[in-house]
Amino acid sequence: MSLPICAGNWLTAPNGTVGDGMGAMPTSESPSADAAAVRGYVTFRLGEREFAAALDGVREVLRLEGLVALPGMVAPMAGVVELRGSPLPVMDLRPTASHRGDVLVLADGDDAIGVAVDGVIAVRDGLELRPGPDRAVPAGLPAYVVEVLRDTAADKPVLLVDLRRMLELITA
């Protein structure tokens, strides 16, 4: 079941229930043991390529609005946006920066950072994005690629990435 991202900081499921982007989507159905084992992913675009990030690593999704560049910032640091009255630093991973896009907010406790992407596609579950038959990452892929998933609907590969590792490699 694909769950589209709505404007603002909330995720809305097709059945109309709303979640907070913290990895749990309330539903009207009772949870089962199988549902608890299913991983969730946020899929997004960088250029023309679709990527996935583990849903439990993304606190929320924002529209890229109100980005302010600060003196002395160098790429990939794009600037800051205001998030509930506090500045949120935003790193830009997009191949071509623009004023349009979305921000994936990553957070470990109080340490939050935003990652600008060309667009968030959907929140998807482990039934839609399945591990490939060989779980090993092919040689030659960047170190931030955690796994190659298979999109069961489109029958195409989707790279599962560790966004924090991606940021570390880009800023090194």
KOLROTOR-715933 format. One record per residue (C-alpha): x, y, z; residue number from 1. Coordinates in Angstrom, 1 decimal. Example, Ala and Ser with C-alpha at 12.3 -4.5 7.8 and 13.67 -1.06 7.14 Angstrom:
<rs>
R,12.3,-4.5,7.8,1
R,13.7,-1.1,7.1,2
</rs>
This chain:
<rs>
R,0.0,0.0,0.0,1
R,1.6,3.3,-1.1,2
R,1.0,6.1,1.3,3
R,1.4,9.5,-0.4,4
R,3.0,12.4,1.4,5
R,0.7,15.3,2.0,6
R,1.6,19.0,2.3,7
R,2.9,20.0,5.7,8
R,4.4,17.7,8.3,9
R,1.8,14.9,8.2,10
R,1.4,11.7,6.3,11
R,-2.0,10.6,5.2,12
R,-3.0,7.0,4.3,13
R,-5.5,6.2,1.6,14
R,-8.1,5.3,4.3,15
R,-7.8,8.8,5.7,16
R,-5.9,8.1,8.8,17
R,-3.1,10.4,9.6,18
R,0.4,9.7,11.1,19
R,3.1,11.9,12.4,20
R,6.0,10.7,10.2,21
R,7.6,8.9,13.2,22
R,7.4,5.5,11.6,23
R,3.9,4.5,12.9,24
R,0.9,4.9,10.7,25
R,-2.4,4.3,12.6,26
R,-4.9,2.3,10.7,27
R,-8.4,1.1,11.3,28
R,-7.3,-2.5,11.0,29
R,-6.0,-4.4,13.9,30
R,-2.2,-5.1,13.8,31
R,-1.0,-8.6,13.0,32
R,2.4,-10.2,13.7,33
R,3.2,-10.0,9.9,34
R,2.4,-6.2,9.9,35
R,4.8,-5.7,12.8,36
R,7.6,-7.3,10.9,37
R,7.1,-5.2,7.7,38
R,9.6,-2.4,7.3,39
R,8.6,1.0,6.0,40
R,10.4,3.2,3.6,41
R,10.2,6.8,2.4,42
R,10.9,6.9,-1.4,43
R,12.2,10.0,-3.0,44
R,13.8,11.4,-6.1,45
R,17.3,12.8,-6.6,46
R,17.4,13.8,-10.3,47
R,15.6,11.1,-12.3,48
R,16.6,8.3,-9.9,49
R,14.3,6.8,-7.2,50
R,15.9,6.0,-3.8,51
R,14.5,4.7,-0.5,52
R,15.4,5.5,3.1,53
R,14.2,3.6,6.2,54
R,11.1,5.2,7.6,55
R,12.4,4.9,11.2,56
R,15.3,7.2,10.3,57
R,13.1,10.0,9.0,58
R,11.3,12.1,11.6,59
R,9.1,14.1,9.2,60
R,8.9,15.5,5.7,61
R,8.6,19.2,4.9,62
R,8.1,21.2,1.7,63
R,11.3,23.1,0.8,64
R,10.0,26.6,1.6,65
R,11.7,29.5,3.3,66
R,15.3,28.3,2.8,67
R,17.7,31.0,3.9,68
R,21.4,30.8,3.0,69
R,23.8,32.1,5.6,70
R,27.2,33.8,5.0,71
R,30.1,31.3,4.7,72
R,28.0,28.3,3.9,73
R,29.5,26.0,1.3,74
R,27.9,23.1,-0.6,75
R,26.3,20.8,0.3,76
R,25.0,23.0,3.1,77
R,22.1,24.9,1.5,78
R,21.0,27.0,4.4,79
R,18.4,26.8,7.2,80
R,14.6,26.6,7.3,81
R,12.5,27.5,10.3,82
R,10.9,24.4,11.9,83
R,8.5,25.2,14.7,84
R,10.4,28.3,15.7,85
R,13.9,26.8,15.5,86
R,16.5,26.8,12.7,87
R,16.9,23.5,10.9,88
R,20.2,23.2,8.9,89
R,19.5,21.8,5.4,90
R,22.0,19.8,3.3,91
R,21.2,19.7,-0.4,92
R,21.8,16.3,-2.1,93
R,20.1,17.3,-5.3,94
R,22.1,17.2,-8.5,95
R,20.8,20.6,-9.5,96
R,19.7,22.9,-6.7,97
R,16.3,24.7,-7.1,98
R,13.7,26.4,-5.0,99
R,11.4,23.4,-5.3,100
R,11.7,20.1,-3.5,101
R,11.1,18.4,-0.2,102
R,13.1,18.1,3.0,103
R,13.6,14.8,4.9,104
R,14.1,15.7,8.5,105
R,16.5,13.2,10.2,106
R,16.8,13.3,13.9,107
R,18.7,11.6,16.7,108
R,17.2,13.1,19.9,109
R,17.6,16.8,19.7,110
R,20.1,16.7,16.9,111
R,18.1,17.3,13.7,112
R,19.2,18.0,10.2,113
R,17.3,18.4,6.9,114
R,18.1,16.7,3.7,115
R,16.8,18.4,0.5,116
R,15.6,16.1,-2.2,117
R,13.9,16.7,-5.6,118
R,10.7,15.2,-4.3,119
R,9.2,12.6,-1.9,120
R,7.3,10.0,-3.8,121
R,5.6,8.0,-1.1,122
R,5.8,6.0,2.1,123
R,5.9,2.4,1.2,124
R,6.0,-0.9,3.0,125
R,8.1,-4.0,2.8,126
R,5.5,-5.8,0.7,127
R,6.0,-3.2,-2.1,128
R,9.8,-2.9,-1.8,129
R,11.3,-6.3,-1.2,130
R,15.0,-7.3,-0.7,131
R,16.5,-8.7,-3.9,132
R,17.4,-12.4,-4.1,133
R,21.1,-11.6,-3.3,134
R,21.1,-9.2,-0.4,135
R,24.7,-8.2,-1.0,136
R,25.3,-4.8,-2.4,137
R,27.0,-5.0,-5.8,138
R,30.6,-4.0,-5.9,139
R,31.2,-0.5,-7.1,140
R,28.1,1.1,-5.6,141
R,28.8,3.9,-3.1,142
R,29.2,3.0,0.6,143
R,25.9,4.8,1.5,144
R,23.9,2.1,-0.5,145
R,22.7,-0.3,2.2,146
R,20.7,-2.7,0.0,147
R,19.1,-3.1,-3.4,148
R,15.4,-3.4,-3.0,149
R,12.9,-4.6,-5.7,150
R,9.8,-2.5,-6.5,151
R,7.2,-5.2,-6.9,152
R,4.8,-3.1,-8.8,153
R,7.2,-1.5,-11.3,154
R,9.6,-4.5,-11.3,155
R,12.6,-2.3,-11.0,156
R,15.5,-1.9,-8.5,157
R,15.4,0.9,-5.8,158
R,18.5,1.7,-3.9,159
R,18.0,1.8,-0.1,160
R,20.4,4.4,1.2,161
R,21.7,5.5,4.6,162
R,21.2,9.3,4.4,163
R,23.5,10.1,7.3,164
R,26.3,8.0,5.6,165
R,25.6,9.8,2.3,166
R,26.0,13.2,4.1,167
R,29.2,12.0,5.7,168
R,30.7,10.9,2.4,169
R,29.7,14.1,0.6,170
R,31.1,16.4,3.3,171
R,34.3,14.5,3.7,172
</rs>
